[in-house]
Amino acid sequence: MRIVIAGCGEVGSHLAKLLSREDQDITVIDEDRSRLAVLDANYNLLTVQGRPTSFNDLRRAGVERCDLFIAVTPFETRNVVACSIAKSLGAAKTVARVDNYEFMDTANSDYFASIGVDELIYPEYLAALEILAALDHNWSRHWFELHDGQLILVGVKLRGDAPLVGVQLKELGRKTHDFHVAAIKRHNETIIPGGNDHLELDDIVYFMTTPGHVDDIVPLCGKTKRQIRDVIIMGANRIAIQLYRMGRDRFRFKIVDPDKELCLKISERCPDALVINADPRDIDTMRDAGISDTDAFVAITDASESNILTCLTAKEFGVIKTVAEVENLQFVSQAEGLNIGTVINKKLLASARIFQMLLDSDTSNSKCLAMADAEVAEIVARDRSKITSAPVKDLRLSRDMTIAGLIRDGVGQLVSGNTLIQPGDRVVVFTLGGAIHKTERLFK
C-alpha cells in the first residue's frame, strides 16, 4: 500500500516509524529538513521537503498514486486543506488530524466528504474515551471491546495474593475456564505466551473473554471492583473538556491547573466542574483539593514526568484509580511498570485508528488497538484463505502472534487449538509490533 504522511511532528514521525516496519510504501512530506533527515537515516521510507498545502510539492510526494493520505501537522486547517488537495490530485483515501470536536459531529461528515476529507482523527477525543473506560473498569490497566462488546480484551496487573501468580499456562488448559491469556507484559517486554510460560507477580496479563465471564477474572488477579464517583483532573486542556462532556452525568469533576487564564476558560466550558487555580504538584494544594477523599486522579498535562509523579503521589493518598497521559513514547513501557494504574498515549491511540483503516477499507469490519510494542486486530477471514484451511493447532502460526477469539454470526467465542475458523469469522489476533500486516496475509 502506498501511504503519504503530511507532517513530521510527533504523531507523523511515530506513524512513519510504525508503518515503515509493515512493508508499506511510505513517503513523508514536511518543510523541516532536519526532522526528515532523522527518518531518512533510520527507517525504510522516502521523504520530501515541501509544504503539505502545495499542489506541486504533493505531486512530488506522489499523492496521485497513493492509497492513503494522512495529514497530521499541528494545524487542523492545514490538514483539512492538504487532504482536499490530495483528494483532487487522485489520493484514494484521506485522513486529517483535527483539534475541534465540532468537526467530529456526524451531521458535518457530508461537508468534509464534499471537500475530499474521508476520515477525521481527534486524538483528544480518543484519549477521553480511553480514560472513561479506565474509570468504568478501574480494576484493569487496559480495556478494549470488540464487535459491540461481544469480545473483551482486558489487561490486568497481578497482585501478590492473586491465585494466578505462579500458574503455568498449560495447567490452565487442563481446567475449565472462560478466558484466553493472549499476552503478558513483563519488565517492559511483551510476550506472546506458550503452554510452558508461567504467570509472575506484577505481570500485566492480557485476557480475552466474553462479557458474561469478565467478573470471573477480577478475583483471579487479586483485584476488587470499586465505584468511581469523584475525579480530580490535573490539566485544563482539551482532553479535560472532552472528559467532562462525556462523563459529567456519571462523575463529579474537579479540574486543577496553575494557569489562571486556562482555568477561567475551562470554567466556562465545564460549568458543573469545580475549577481550582493552583499547582497540583504541590502536596498541600492536593490536600486542600480533597485528594484523600477522591476516587480517581487523572493527570493529563503536557509534562509526562509530572503526570507520572503526581499519580504516584495520589496512590500514596489512597486514590483508587489513577490515569497518566505519557506522551513520551520511551516512557510508556517504564510507566506501565509503576504503580500508577492506566497509561495513555495519544500517538498510540491515533496509530490504532489508522491501523484500523489499513486492515480493511471498510473500517466497520476491523478494529485495532496499538500499544507500545504490540497490536490487537479484528480481521475478517476470507473465503479460501490460509487461516480457514485447518484447525488452529495445525496452522503452524508464528510465535509472534496468537488467535484469542472470534465473532461468528454476531456472537463472540474463544478459540482453542481445535477451532476451525470459517470464512466470514471476525478473528481477534494479538501480535508483536511490526507483524500485523504479515498476519493479515493469512486472512486473504
KEROMAR-790114 format. One record per residue (C-alpha): residue in three letters; x, y, z. Coordinates in nm, 2 decimals. Layout:
[rec ALA; [X; Y; Z]],
...
This chain:
[rec MET; [0.00; 0.00; 0.00]],
[rec ARG; [0.12; 0.35; -0.09]],
[rec ILE; [0.09; 0.59; 0.20]],
[rec VAL; [0.18; 0.96; 0.21]],
[rec ILE; [0.21; 1.12; 0.56]],
[rec ALA; [0.20; 1.50; 0.57]],
[rec GLY; [0.36; 1.64; 0.88]],
[rec CYS; [0.68; 1.51; 1.05]],
[rec GLY; [0.59; 1.61; 1.41]],
[rec GLU; [0.55; 1.37; 1.69]],
[rec VAL; [0.24; 1.20; 1.55]],
[rec GLY; [0.36; 1.19; 1.19]],
[rec SER; [0.71; 1.06; 1.29]],
[rec HIS; [0.56; 0.79; 1.51]],
[rec LEU; [0.32; 0.68; 1.24]],
[rec ALA; [0.60; 0.67; 0.98]],
[rec LYS; [0.82; 0.46; 1.21]],
[rec LEU; [0.54; 0.21; 1.28]],
[rec LEU; [0.42; 0.18; 0.92]],
[rec SER; [0.77; 0.15; 0.77]],
[rec ARG; [0.80; -0.18; 0.96]],
[rec GLU; [0.49; -0.31; 0.79]],
[rec ASP; [0.63; -0.34; 0.44]],
[rec GLN; [0.43; -0.04; 0.33]],
[rec ASP; [0.55; 0.21; 0.07]],
[rec ILE; [0.58; 0.53; 0.29]],
[rec THR; [0.65; 0.88; 0.19]],
[rec VAL; [0.67; 1.17; 0.44]],
[rec ILE; [0.64; 1.53; 0.34]],
[rec ASP; [0.74; 1.82; 0.57]],
[rec GLU; [0.90; 2.16; 0.55]],
[rec ASP; [1.16; 2.08; 0.82]],
[rec ARG; [1.46; 1.92; 0.66]],
[rec SER; [1.62; 1.82; 0.99]],
[rec ARG; [1.32; 1.62; 1.10]],
[rec LEU; [1.31; 1.44; 0.77]],
[rec ALA; [1.68; 1.36; 0.80]],
[rec VAL; [1.62; 1.16; 1.12]],
[rec LEU; [1.36; 0.94; 0.94]],
[rec ASP; [1.58; 0.91; 0.63]],
[rec ALA; [1.87; 0.78; 0.83]],
[rec ASN; [1.68; 0.52; 1.04]],
[rec TYR; [1.38; 0.39; 0.85]],
[rec ASN; [1.28; 0.24; 0.52]],
[rec LEU; [1.08; 0.52; 0.37]],
[rec LEU; [1.10; 0.82; 0.13]],
[rec THR; [1.10; 1.19; 0.24]],
[rec VAL; [1.01; 1.50; 0.05]],
[rec GLN; [1.08; 1.85; 0.18]],
[rec GLY; [0.79; 2.07; 0.09]],
[rec ARG; [0.46; 2.22; 0.21]],
[rec PRO; [0.16; 1.99; 0.26]],
[rec THR; [-0.07; 2.25; 0.11]],
[rec SER; [0.13; 2.29; -0.21]],
[rec PHE; [0.00; 2.12; -0.53]],
[rec ASN; [0.35; 2.09; -0.67]],
[rec ASP; [0.50; 1.95; -0.35]],
[rec LEU; [0.22; 1.70; -0.31]],
[rec ARG; [0.27; 1.59; -0.67]],
[rec ARG; [0.64; 1.53; -0.59]],
[rec ALA; [0.54; 1.32; -0.30]],
[rec GLY; [0.33; 1.11; -0.54]],
[rec VAL; [-0.01; 1.16; -0.39]],
[rec GLU; [-0.19; 1.10; -0.72]],
[rec ARG; [-0.08; 0.73; -0.68]],
[rec CYS; [-0.13; 0.69; -0.31]],
[rec ASP; [-0.39; 0.46; -0.14]],
[rec LEU; [-0.39; 0.66; 0.18]],
[rec PHE; [-0.30; 1.03; 0.25]],
[rec ILE; [-0.26; 1.12; 0.62]],
[rec ALA; [-0.23; 1.48; 0.73]],
[rec VAL; [-0.11; 1.51; 1.09]],
[rec THR; [0.06; 1.85; 1.11]],
[rec PRO; [-0.01; 2.06; 1.43]],
[rec PHE; [-0.25; 2.28; 1.24]],
[rec GLU; [-0.60; 2.14; 1.17]],
[rec THR; [-0.68; 2.39; 0.89]],
[rec ARG; [-0.36; 2.29; 0.71]],
[rec ASN; [-0.45; 1.92; 0.75]],
[rec VAL; [-0.80; 1.97; 0.60]],
[rec VAL; [-0.67; 2.17; 0.31]],
[rec ALA; [-0.39; 1.92; 0.24]],
[rec CYS; [-0.64; 1.64; 0.23]],
[rec SER; [-0.87; 1.83; 0.00]],
[rec ILE; [-0.58; 1.90; -0.24]],
[rec ALA; [-0.45; 1.54; -0.22]],
[rec LYS; [-0.80; 1.41; -0.30]],
[rec SER; [-0.83; 1.63; -0.60]],
[rec LEU; [-0.49; 1.50; -0.72]],
[rec GLY; [-0.60; 1.14; -0.70]],
[rec ALA; [-0.54; 1.01; -0.35]],
[rec ALA; [-0.78; 0.72; -0.29]],
[rec LYS; [-0.84; 0.79; 0.08]],
[rec THR; [-0.76; 1.09; 0.30]],
[rec VAL; [-0.73; 1.13; 0.68]],
[rec ALA; [-0.70; 1.46; 0.87]],
[rec ARG; [-0.60; 1.52; 1.23]],
[rec VAL; [-0.82; 1.79; 1.38]],
[rec ASP; [-0.84; 1.97; 1.72]],
[rec ASN; [-1.21; 2.08; 1.70]],
[rec TYR; [-1.47; 1.84; 1.84]],
[rec GLU; [-1.74; 2.01; 1.64]],
[rec PHE; [-1.58; 1.86; 1.33]],
[rec MET; [-1.65; 1.51; 1.46]],
[rec ASP; [-2.02; 1.56; 1.46]],
[rec THR; [-2.18; 1.32; 1.22]],
[rec ALA; [-2.40; 1.60; 1.09]],
[rec ASN; [-2.09; 1.76; 0.94]],
[rec SER; [-1.95; 1.45; 0.78]],
[rec ASP; [-2.11; 1.52; 0.44]],
[rec TYR; [-1.94; 1.86; 0.42]],
[rec PHE; [-1.59; 1.71; 0.48]],
[rec ALA; [-1.66; 1.43; 0.23]],
[rec SER; [-1.76; 1.70; -0.03]],
[rec ILE; [-1.42; 1.87; 0.01]],
[rec GLY; [-1.22; 1.55; -0.01]],
[rec VAL; [-1.17; 1.46; 0.36]],
[rec ASP; [-1.27; 1.09; 0.42]],
[rec GLU; [-1.18; 1.05; 0.79]],
[rec LEU; [-1.11; 1.27; 1.08]],
[rec ILE; [-0.89; 1.19; 1.38]],
[rec TYR; [-0.92; 1.39; 1.70]],
[rec PRO; [-0.66; 1.25; 1.95]],
[rec GLU; [-0.80; 1.43; 2.25]],
[rec TYR; [-1.14; 1.26; 2.19]],
[rec LEU; [-0.98; 0.92; 2.17]],
[rec ALA; [-0.79; 0.99; 2.49]],
[rec ALA; [-1.11; 1.09; 2.67]],
[rec LEU; [-1.28; 0.77; 2.56]],
[rec GLU; [-0.98; 0.57; 2.69]],
[rec ILE; [-0.99; 0.75; 3.03]],
[rec LEU; [-1.36; 0.69; 3.07]],
[rec ALA; [-1.31; 0.32; 3.00]],
[rec ALA; [-1.03; 0.32; 3.27]],
[rec LEU; [-1.27; 0.48; 3.52]],
[rec ASP; [-1.55; 0.24; 3.44]],
[rec HIS; [-1.33; -0.07; 3.47]],
[rec ASN; [-1.09; 0.06; 3.74]],
[rec TRP; [-0.95; -0.28; 3.84]],
[rec SER; [-0.79; -0.31; 3.49]],
[rec ARG; [-0.50; -0.14; 3.32]],
[rec HIS; [-0.64; -0.18; 2.97]],
[rec TRP; [-0.99; -0.24; 2.84]],
[rec PHE; [-1.08; -0.30; 2.48]],
[rec GLU; [-1.42; -0.41; 2.34]],
[rec LEU; [-1.47; -0.57; 2.00]],
[rec HIS; [-1.78; -0.60; 1.79]],
[rec ASP; [-2.00; -0.40; 2.02]],
[rec GLY; [-1.86; -0.58; 2.33]],
[rec GLN; [-1.91; -0.94; 2.21]],
[rec LEU; [-1.54; -1.00; 2.30]],
[rec ILE; [-1.34; -0.81; 2.56]],
[rec LEU; [-0.96; -0.78; 2.59]],
[rec VAL; [-0.86; -0.67; 2.93]],
[rec GLY; [-0.51; -0.61; 3.07]],
[rec VAL; [-0.47; -0.67; 3.45]],
[rec LYS; [-0.16; -0.64; 3.67]],
[rec LEU; [-0.13; -0.94; 3.90]],
[rec ARG; [-0.10; -0.86; 4.27]],
[rec GLY; [0.09; -1.07; 4.52]],
[rec ASP; [-0.22; -1.25; 4.65]],
[rec ALA; [-0.35; -1.33; 4.30]],
[rec PRO; [-0.44; -1.70; 4.26]],
[rec LEU; [-0.29; -1.69; 3.91]],
[rec VAL; [0.06; -1.60; 4.03]],
[rec GLY; [0.30; -1.89; 3.97]],
[rec VAL; [0.05; -2.08; 3.75]],
[rec GLN; [0.18; -2.24; 3.43]],
[rec LEU; [-0.04; -2.17; 3.13]],
[rec LYS; [-0.08; -2.54; 3.03]],
[rec GLU; [-0.22; -2.60; 3.38]],
[rec LEU; [-0.50; -2.35; 3.29]],
[rec GLY; [-0.56; -2.55; 2.97]],
[rec ARG; [-0.65; -2.86; 3.18]],
[rec LYS; [-0.91; -2.67; 3.38]],
[rec THR; [-1.25; -2.53; 3.27]],
[rec HIS; [-1.22; -2.15; 3.23]],
[rec ASP; [-1.38; -1.89; 3.01]],
[rec PHE; [-1.08; -1.67; 2.92]],
[rec HIS; [-0.77; -1.69; 2.70]],
[rec VAL; [-0.43; -1.55; 2.80]],
[rec ALA; [-0.33; -1.36; 2.49]],
[rec ALA; [-0.02; -1.18; 2.60]],
[rec ILE; [0.20; -1.10; 2.90]],
[rec LYS; [0.37; -0.77; 2.97]],
[rec ARG; [0.68; -0.83; 3.19]],
[rec HIS; [0.97; -0.60; 3.26]],
[rec ASN; [0.89; -0.37; 2.96]],
[rec GLU; [0.87; -0.67; 2.73]],
[rec THR; [0.55; -0.81; 2.57]],
[rec ILE; [0.54; -1.19; 2.55]],
[rec ILE; [0.31; -1.40; 2.33]],
[rec PRO; [0.29; -1.69; 2.57]],
[rec GLY; [0.30; -2.07; 2.52]],
[rec GLY; [0.19; -2.35; 2.74]],
[rec ASN; [0.52; -2.36; 2.93]],
[rec ASP; [0.51; -2.00; 3.04]],
[rec HIS; [0.43; -1.91; 3.40]],
[rec LEU; [0.24; -1.61; 3.53]],
[rec GLU; [0.45; -1.40; 3.76]],
[rec LEU; [0.39; -1.13; 4.02]],
[rec ASP; [0.35; -0.78; 3.87]],
[rec ASP; [0.29; -0.92; 3.52]],
[rec ILE; [0.03; -0.73; 3.32]],
[rec VAL; [-0.17; -1.01; 3.17]],
[rec TYR; [-0.40; -0.96; 2.87]],
[rec PHE; [-0.71; -1.18; 2.88]],
[rec MET; [-0.96; -1.24; 2.60]],
[rec THR; [-1.30; -1.32; 2.73]],
[rec THR; [-1.68; -1.28; 2.68]],
[rec PRO; [-1.90; -1.03; 2.86]],
[rec GLY; [-2.06; -1.29; 3.09]],
[rec HIS; [-1.72; -1.40; 3.23]],
[rec VAL; [-1.53; -1.08; 3.28]],
[rec ASP; [-1.62; -1.08; 3.65]],
[rec ASP; [-1.45; -1.42; 3.69]],
[rec ILE; [-1.11; -1.26; 3.61]],
[rec VAL; [-1.12; -1.00; 3.88]],
[rec PRO; [-1.06; -1.22; 4.19]],
[rec LEU; [-0.81; -1.44; 4.00]],
[rec CYS; [-0.59; -1.14; 3.96]],
[rec GLY; [-0.63; -1.03; 4.32]],
[rec LYS; [-0.85; -0.73; 4.24]],
[rec THR; [-1.18; -0.59; 4.36]],
[rec LYS; [-1.43; -0.38; 4.17]],
[rec ARG; [-1.48; -0.03; 4.31]],
[rec GLN; [-1.73; 0.25; 4.24]],
[rec ILE; [-1.58; 0.57; 4.10]],
[rec ARG; [-1.76; 0.90; 4.16]],
[rec ASP; [-1.53; 1.19; 4.25]],
[rec VAL; [-1.25; 1.26; 4.00]],
[rec ILE; [-0.97; 1.52; 4.01]],
[rec ILE; [-0.83; 1.61; 3.67]],
[rec MET; [-0.48; 1.77; 3.65]],
[rec GLY; [-0.46; 1.99; 3.35]],
[rec ALA; [-0.72; 2.23; 3.20]],
[rec ASN; [-0.69; 2.13; 2.84]],
[rec ARG; [-0.90; 1.98; 2.55]],
[rec ILE; [-0.89; 1.63; 2.70]],
[rec ALA; [-1.03; 1.76; 3.02]],
[rec ILE; [-1.32; 1.93; 2.83]],
[rec GLN; [-1.40; 1.61; 2.63]],
[rec LEU; [-1.38; 1.40; 2.95]],
[rec TYR; [-1.62; 1.64; 3.12]],
[rec ARG; [-1.87; 1.64; 2.83]],
[rec MET; [-1.88; 1.27; 2.81]],
[rec GLY; [-1.87; 1.19; 3.18]],
[rec ARG; [-2.05; 1.47; 3.37]],
[rec ASP; [-2.36; 1.26; 3.41]],
[rec ARG; [-2.17; 0.99; 3.60]],
[rec PHE; [-1.88; 1.16; 3.77]],
[rec ARG; [-1.81; 1.48; 3.98]],
[rec PHE; [-1.51; 1.65; 3.84]],
[rec LYS; [-1.25; 1.89; 3.99]],
[rec ILE; [-1.01; 2.04; 3.74]],
[rec VAL; [-0.68; 2.18; 3.88]],
[rec ASP; [-0.43; 2.39; 3.68]],
[rec PRO; [-0.17; 2.66; 3.77]],
[rec ASP; [-0.26; 2.87; 3.47]],
[rec LYS; [-0.53; 3.13; 3.57]],
[rec GLU; [-0.64; 3.21; 3.21]],
[rec LEU; [-0.69; 2.84; 3.13]],
[rec CYS; [-0.89; 2.80; 3.45]],
[rec LEU; [-1.12; 3.09; 3.35]],
[rec LYS; [-1.17; 2.94; 3.00]],
[rec ILE; [-1.24; 2.59; 3.11]],
[rec SER; [-1.48; 2.70; 3.39]],
[rec GLU; [-1.70; 2.85; 3.11]],
[rec ARG; [-1.68; 2.52; 2.91]],
[rec CYS; [-1.73; 2.30; 3.21]],
[rec PRO; [-1.99; 2.48; 3.43]],
[rec ASP; [-2.06; 2.19; 3.66]],
[rec ALA; [-1.70; 2.12; 3.74]],
[rec LEU; [-1.51; 2.27; 4.03]],
[rec VAL; [-1.21; 2.45; 3.88]],
[rec ILE; [-0.91; 2.52; 4.11]],
[rec ASN; [-0.64; 2.76; 4.01]],
[rec ALA; [-0.34; 2.60; 4.18]],
[rec ASP; [-0.03; 2.39; 4.12]],
[rec PRO; [-0.14; 2.02; 4.15]],
[rec ARG; [0.22; 1.92; 4.20]],
[rec ASP; [0.21; 2.08; 4.55]],
[rec ILE; [0.10; 1.83; 4.81]],
[rec ASP; [-0.07; 2.09; 5.03]],
[rec THR; [-0.27; 2.20; 4.72]],
[rec MET; [-0.38; 1.84; 4.67]],
[rec ARG; [-0.48; 1.80; 5.03]],
[rec ASP; [-0.69; 2.12; 5.00]],
[rec ALA; [-0.85; 1.98; 4.68]],
[rec GLY; [-0.96; 1.68; 4.87]],
[rec ILE; [-0.73; 1.42; 4.73]],
[rec SER; [-0.78; 1.19; 5.03]],
[rec ASP; [-1.15; 1.17; 4.96]],
[rec THR; [-1.11; 1.13; 4.58]],
[rec ASP; [-1.18; 0.81; 4.39]],
[rec ALA; [-0.98; 0.88; 4.08]],
[rec PHE; [-0.69; 1.11; 3.98]],
[rec VAL; [-0.63; 1.18; 3.61]],
[rec ALA; [-0.31; 1.36; 3.51]],
[rec ILE; [-0.32; 1.49; 3.15]],
[rec THR; [-0.08; 1.78; 3.13]],
[rec ASP; [0.18; 1.81; 2.86]],
[rec ALA; [0.46; 1.70; 3.10]],
[rec SER; [0.48; 1.33; 3.12]],
[rec GLU; [0.71; 1.33; 3.42]],
[rec SER; [0.48; 1.54; 3.62]],
[rec ASN; [0.18; 1.32; 3.53]],
[rec ILE; [0.37; 1.01; 3.64]],
[rec LEU; [0.49; 1.16; 3.97]],
[rec THR; [0.16; 1.31; 4.07]],
[rec CYS; [-0.02; 0.98; 4.00]],
[rec LEU; [0.23; 0.81; 4.23]],
[rec THR; [0.16; 1.07; 4.50]],
[rec ALA; [-0.22; 1.02; 4.45]],
[rec LYS; [-0.17; 0.65; 4.51]],
[rec GLU; [0.00; 0.73; 4.84]],
[rec PHE; [-0.31; 0.92; 4.94]],
[rec GLY; [-0.52; 0.61; 4.88]],
[rec VAL; [-0.68; 0.71; 4.55]],
[rec ILE; [-0.85; 0.40; 4.39]],
[rec LYS; [-0.76; 0.47; 4.03]],
[rec THR; [-0.50; 0.69; 3.87]],
[rec VAL; [-0.46; 0.76; 3.49]],
[rec ALA; [-0.15; 0.93; 3.35]],
[rec GLU; [-0.10; 1.07; 3.00]],
[rec VAL; [0.25; 0.98; 2.89]],
[rec GLU; [0.33; 1.14; 2.56]],
[rec ASN; [0.70; 1.05; 2.56]],
[rec LEU; [0.68; 0.71; 2.40]],
[rec GLN; [1.01; 0.60; 2.55]],
[rec PHE; [0.85; 0.64; 2.89]],
[rec VAL; [0.53; 0.43; 2.82]],
[rec SER; [0.67; 0.09; 2.90]],
[rec GLN; [0.85; 0.22; 3.21]],
[rec ALA; [0.54; 0.39; 3.33]],
[rec GLU; [0.33; 0.08; 3.29]],
[rec GLY; [0.56; -0.10; 3.52]],
[rec LEU; [0.49; 0.16; 3.80]],
[rec ASN; [0.20; 0.17; 4.04]],
[rec ILE; [0.01; 0.44; 3.85]],
[rec GLY; [-0.28; 0.25; 3.70]],
[rec THR; [-0.36; 0.32; 3.34]],
[rec VAL; [-0.12; 0.49; 3.10]],
[rec ILE; [-0.25; 0.66; 2.78]],
[rec ASN; [-0.07; 0.80; 2.48]],
[rec LYS; [-0.24; 1.00; 2.21]],
[rec LYS; [0.00; 0.89; 1.94]],
[rec LEU; [-0.07; 0.52; 2.01]],
[rec LEU; [-0.44; 0.59; 2.00]],
[rec ALA; [-0.42; 0.77; 1.67]],
[rec SER; [-0.20; 0.49; 1.53]],
[rec ALA; [-0.46; 0.24; 1.63]],
[rec ARG; [-0.73; 0.43; 1.44]],
[rec ILE; [-0.51; 0.44; 1.13]],
[rec PHE; [-0.41; 0.07; 1.16]],
[rec GLN; [-0.78; 0.00; 1.15]],
[rec MET; [-0.81; 0.18; 0.82]],
[rec LEU; [-0.51; -0.01; 0.68]],
[rec LEU; [-0.65; -0.35; 0.78]],
[rec ASP; [-0.97; -0.31; 0.58]],
[rec SER; [-1.10; -0.03; 0.36]],
[rec ASP; [-1.44; -0.09; 0.53]],
[rec THR; [-1.34; 0.04; 0.87]],
[rec SER; [-1.65; -0.12; 1.03]],
[rec ASN; [-1.51; -0.46; 0.95]],
[rec SER; [-1.19; -0.43; 1.16]],
[rec LYS; [-1.06; -0.27; 1.47]],
[rec CYS; [-0.71; -0.24; 1.60]],
[rec LEU; [-0.55; -0.14; 1.93]],
[rec ALA; [-0.19; -0.03; 1.91]],
[rec MET; [0.02; -0.05; 2.23]],
[rec ALA; [0.38; 0.04; 2.28]],
[rec ASP; [0.52; -0.28; 2.12]],
[rec ALA; [0.21; -0.49; 2.02]],
[rec GLU; [-0.11; -0.47; 1.82]],
[rec VAL; [-0.45; -0.63; 1.86]],
[rec ALA; [-0.66; -0.65; 1.55]],
[rec GLU; [-1.00; -0.78; 1.45]],
[rec ILE; [-0.97; -0.92; 1.10]],
[rec VAL; [-1.23; -1.08; 0.87]],
[rec ALA; [-1.13; -1.43; 0.74]],
[rec ARG; [-1.19; -1.45; 0.36]],
[rec ASP; [-1.30; -1.75; 0.16]],
[rec ARG; [-1.01; -1.99; 0.07]],
[rec SER; [-0.77; -1.80; 0.30]],
[rec LYS; [-0.50; -2.00; 0.47]],
[rec ILE; [-0.65; -1.93; 0.82]],
[rec THR; [-0.96; -2.13; 0.72]],
[rec SER; [-0.76; -2.43; 0.58]],
[rec ALA; [-0.72; -2.63; 0.91]],
[rec PRO; [-0.78; -2.63; 1.28]],
[rec VAL; [-0.57; -2.36; 1.46]],
[rec LYS; [-0.33; -2.62; 1.62]],
[rec ASP; [-0.24; -2.73; 1.26]],
[rec LEU; [-0.18; -2.39; 1.11]],
[rec ARG; [0.18; -2.36; 1.24]],
[rec LEU; [0.13; -2.00; 1.33]],
[rec SER; [0.43; -1.77; 1.40]],
[rec ARG; [0.54; -1.74; 1.77]],
[rec ASP; [0.49; -1.36; 1.75]],
[rec MET; [0.11; -1.40; 1.72]],
[rec THR; [-0.18; -1.57; 1.89]],
[rec ILE; [-0.55; -1.60; 1.80]],
[rec ALA; [-0.75; -1.50; 2.10]],
[rec GLY; [-1.11; -1.52; 2.00]],
[rec LEU; [-1.36; -1.47; 1.71]],
[rec ILE; [-1.70; -1.34; 1.62]],
[rec ARG; [-1.93; -1.58; 1.44]],
[rec ASP; [-2.29; -1.49; 1.34]],
[rec GLY; [-2.27; -1.19; 1.57]],
[rec VAL; [-2.17; -1.39; 1.88]],
[rec GLY; [-1.82; -1.38; 2.05]],
[rec GLN; [-1.64; -1.70; 2.13]],
[rec LEU; [-1.30; -1.80; 2.25]],
[rec VAL; [-1.06; -2.00; 2.03]],
[rec SER; [-0.89; -2.33; 2.11]],
[rec GLY; [-0.65; -2.55; 1.92]],
[rec ASN; [-0.94; -2.75; 1.78]],
[rec THR; [-1.12; -2.44; 1.64]],
[rec LEU; [-1.17; -2.44; 1.27]],
[rec ILE; [-1.20; -2.08; 1.15]],
[rec GLN; [-1.47; -2.02; 0.89]],
[rec PRO; [-1.49; -1.76; 0.61]],
[rec GLY; [-1.67; -1.45; 0.74]],
[rec ASP; [-1.54; -1.50; 1.10]],
[rec ARG; [-1.41; -1.19; 1.26]],
[rec VAL; [-1.09; -1.31; 1.42]],
[rec VAL; [-0.91; -1.14; 1.71]],
[rec VAL; [-0.53; -1.16; 1.67]],
[rec PHE; [-0.27; -1.04; 1.91]],
[rec THR; [0.07; -0.97; 1.75]],
[rec LEU; [0.40; -0.82; 1.85]],
[rec GLY; [0.48; -0.49; 1.70]],
[rec GLY; [0.55; -0.49; 1.32]],
[rec ALA; [0.38; -0.82; 1.25]],
[rec ILE; [0.02; -0.71; 1.20]],
[rec HIS; [0.03; -0.70; 0.82]],
[rec LYS; [0.22; -1.02; 0.79]],
[rec THR; [-0.06; -1.17; 0.99]],
[rec GLU; [-0.33; -1.02; 0.77]],
[rec ARG; [-0.20; -1.21; 0.48]],
[rec LEU; [-0.32; -1.53; 0.64]],
[rec PHE; [-0.68; -1.40; 0.61]],
[rec LYS; [-0.68; -1.31; 0.24]],
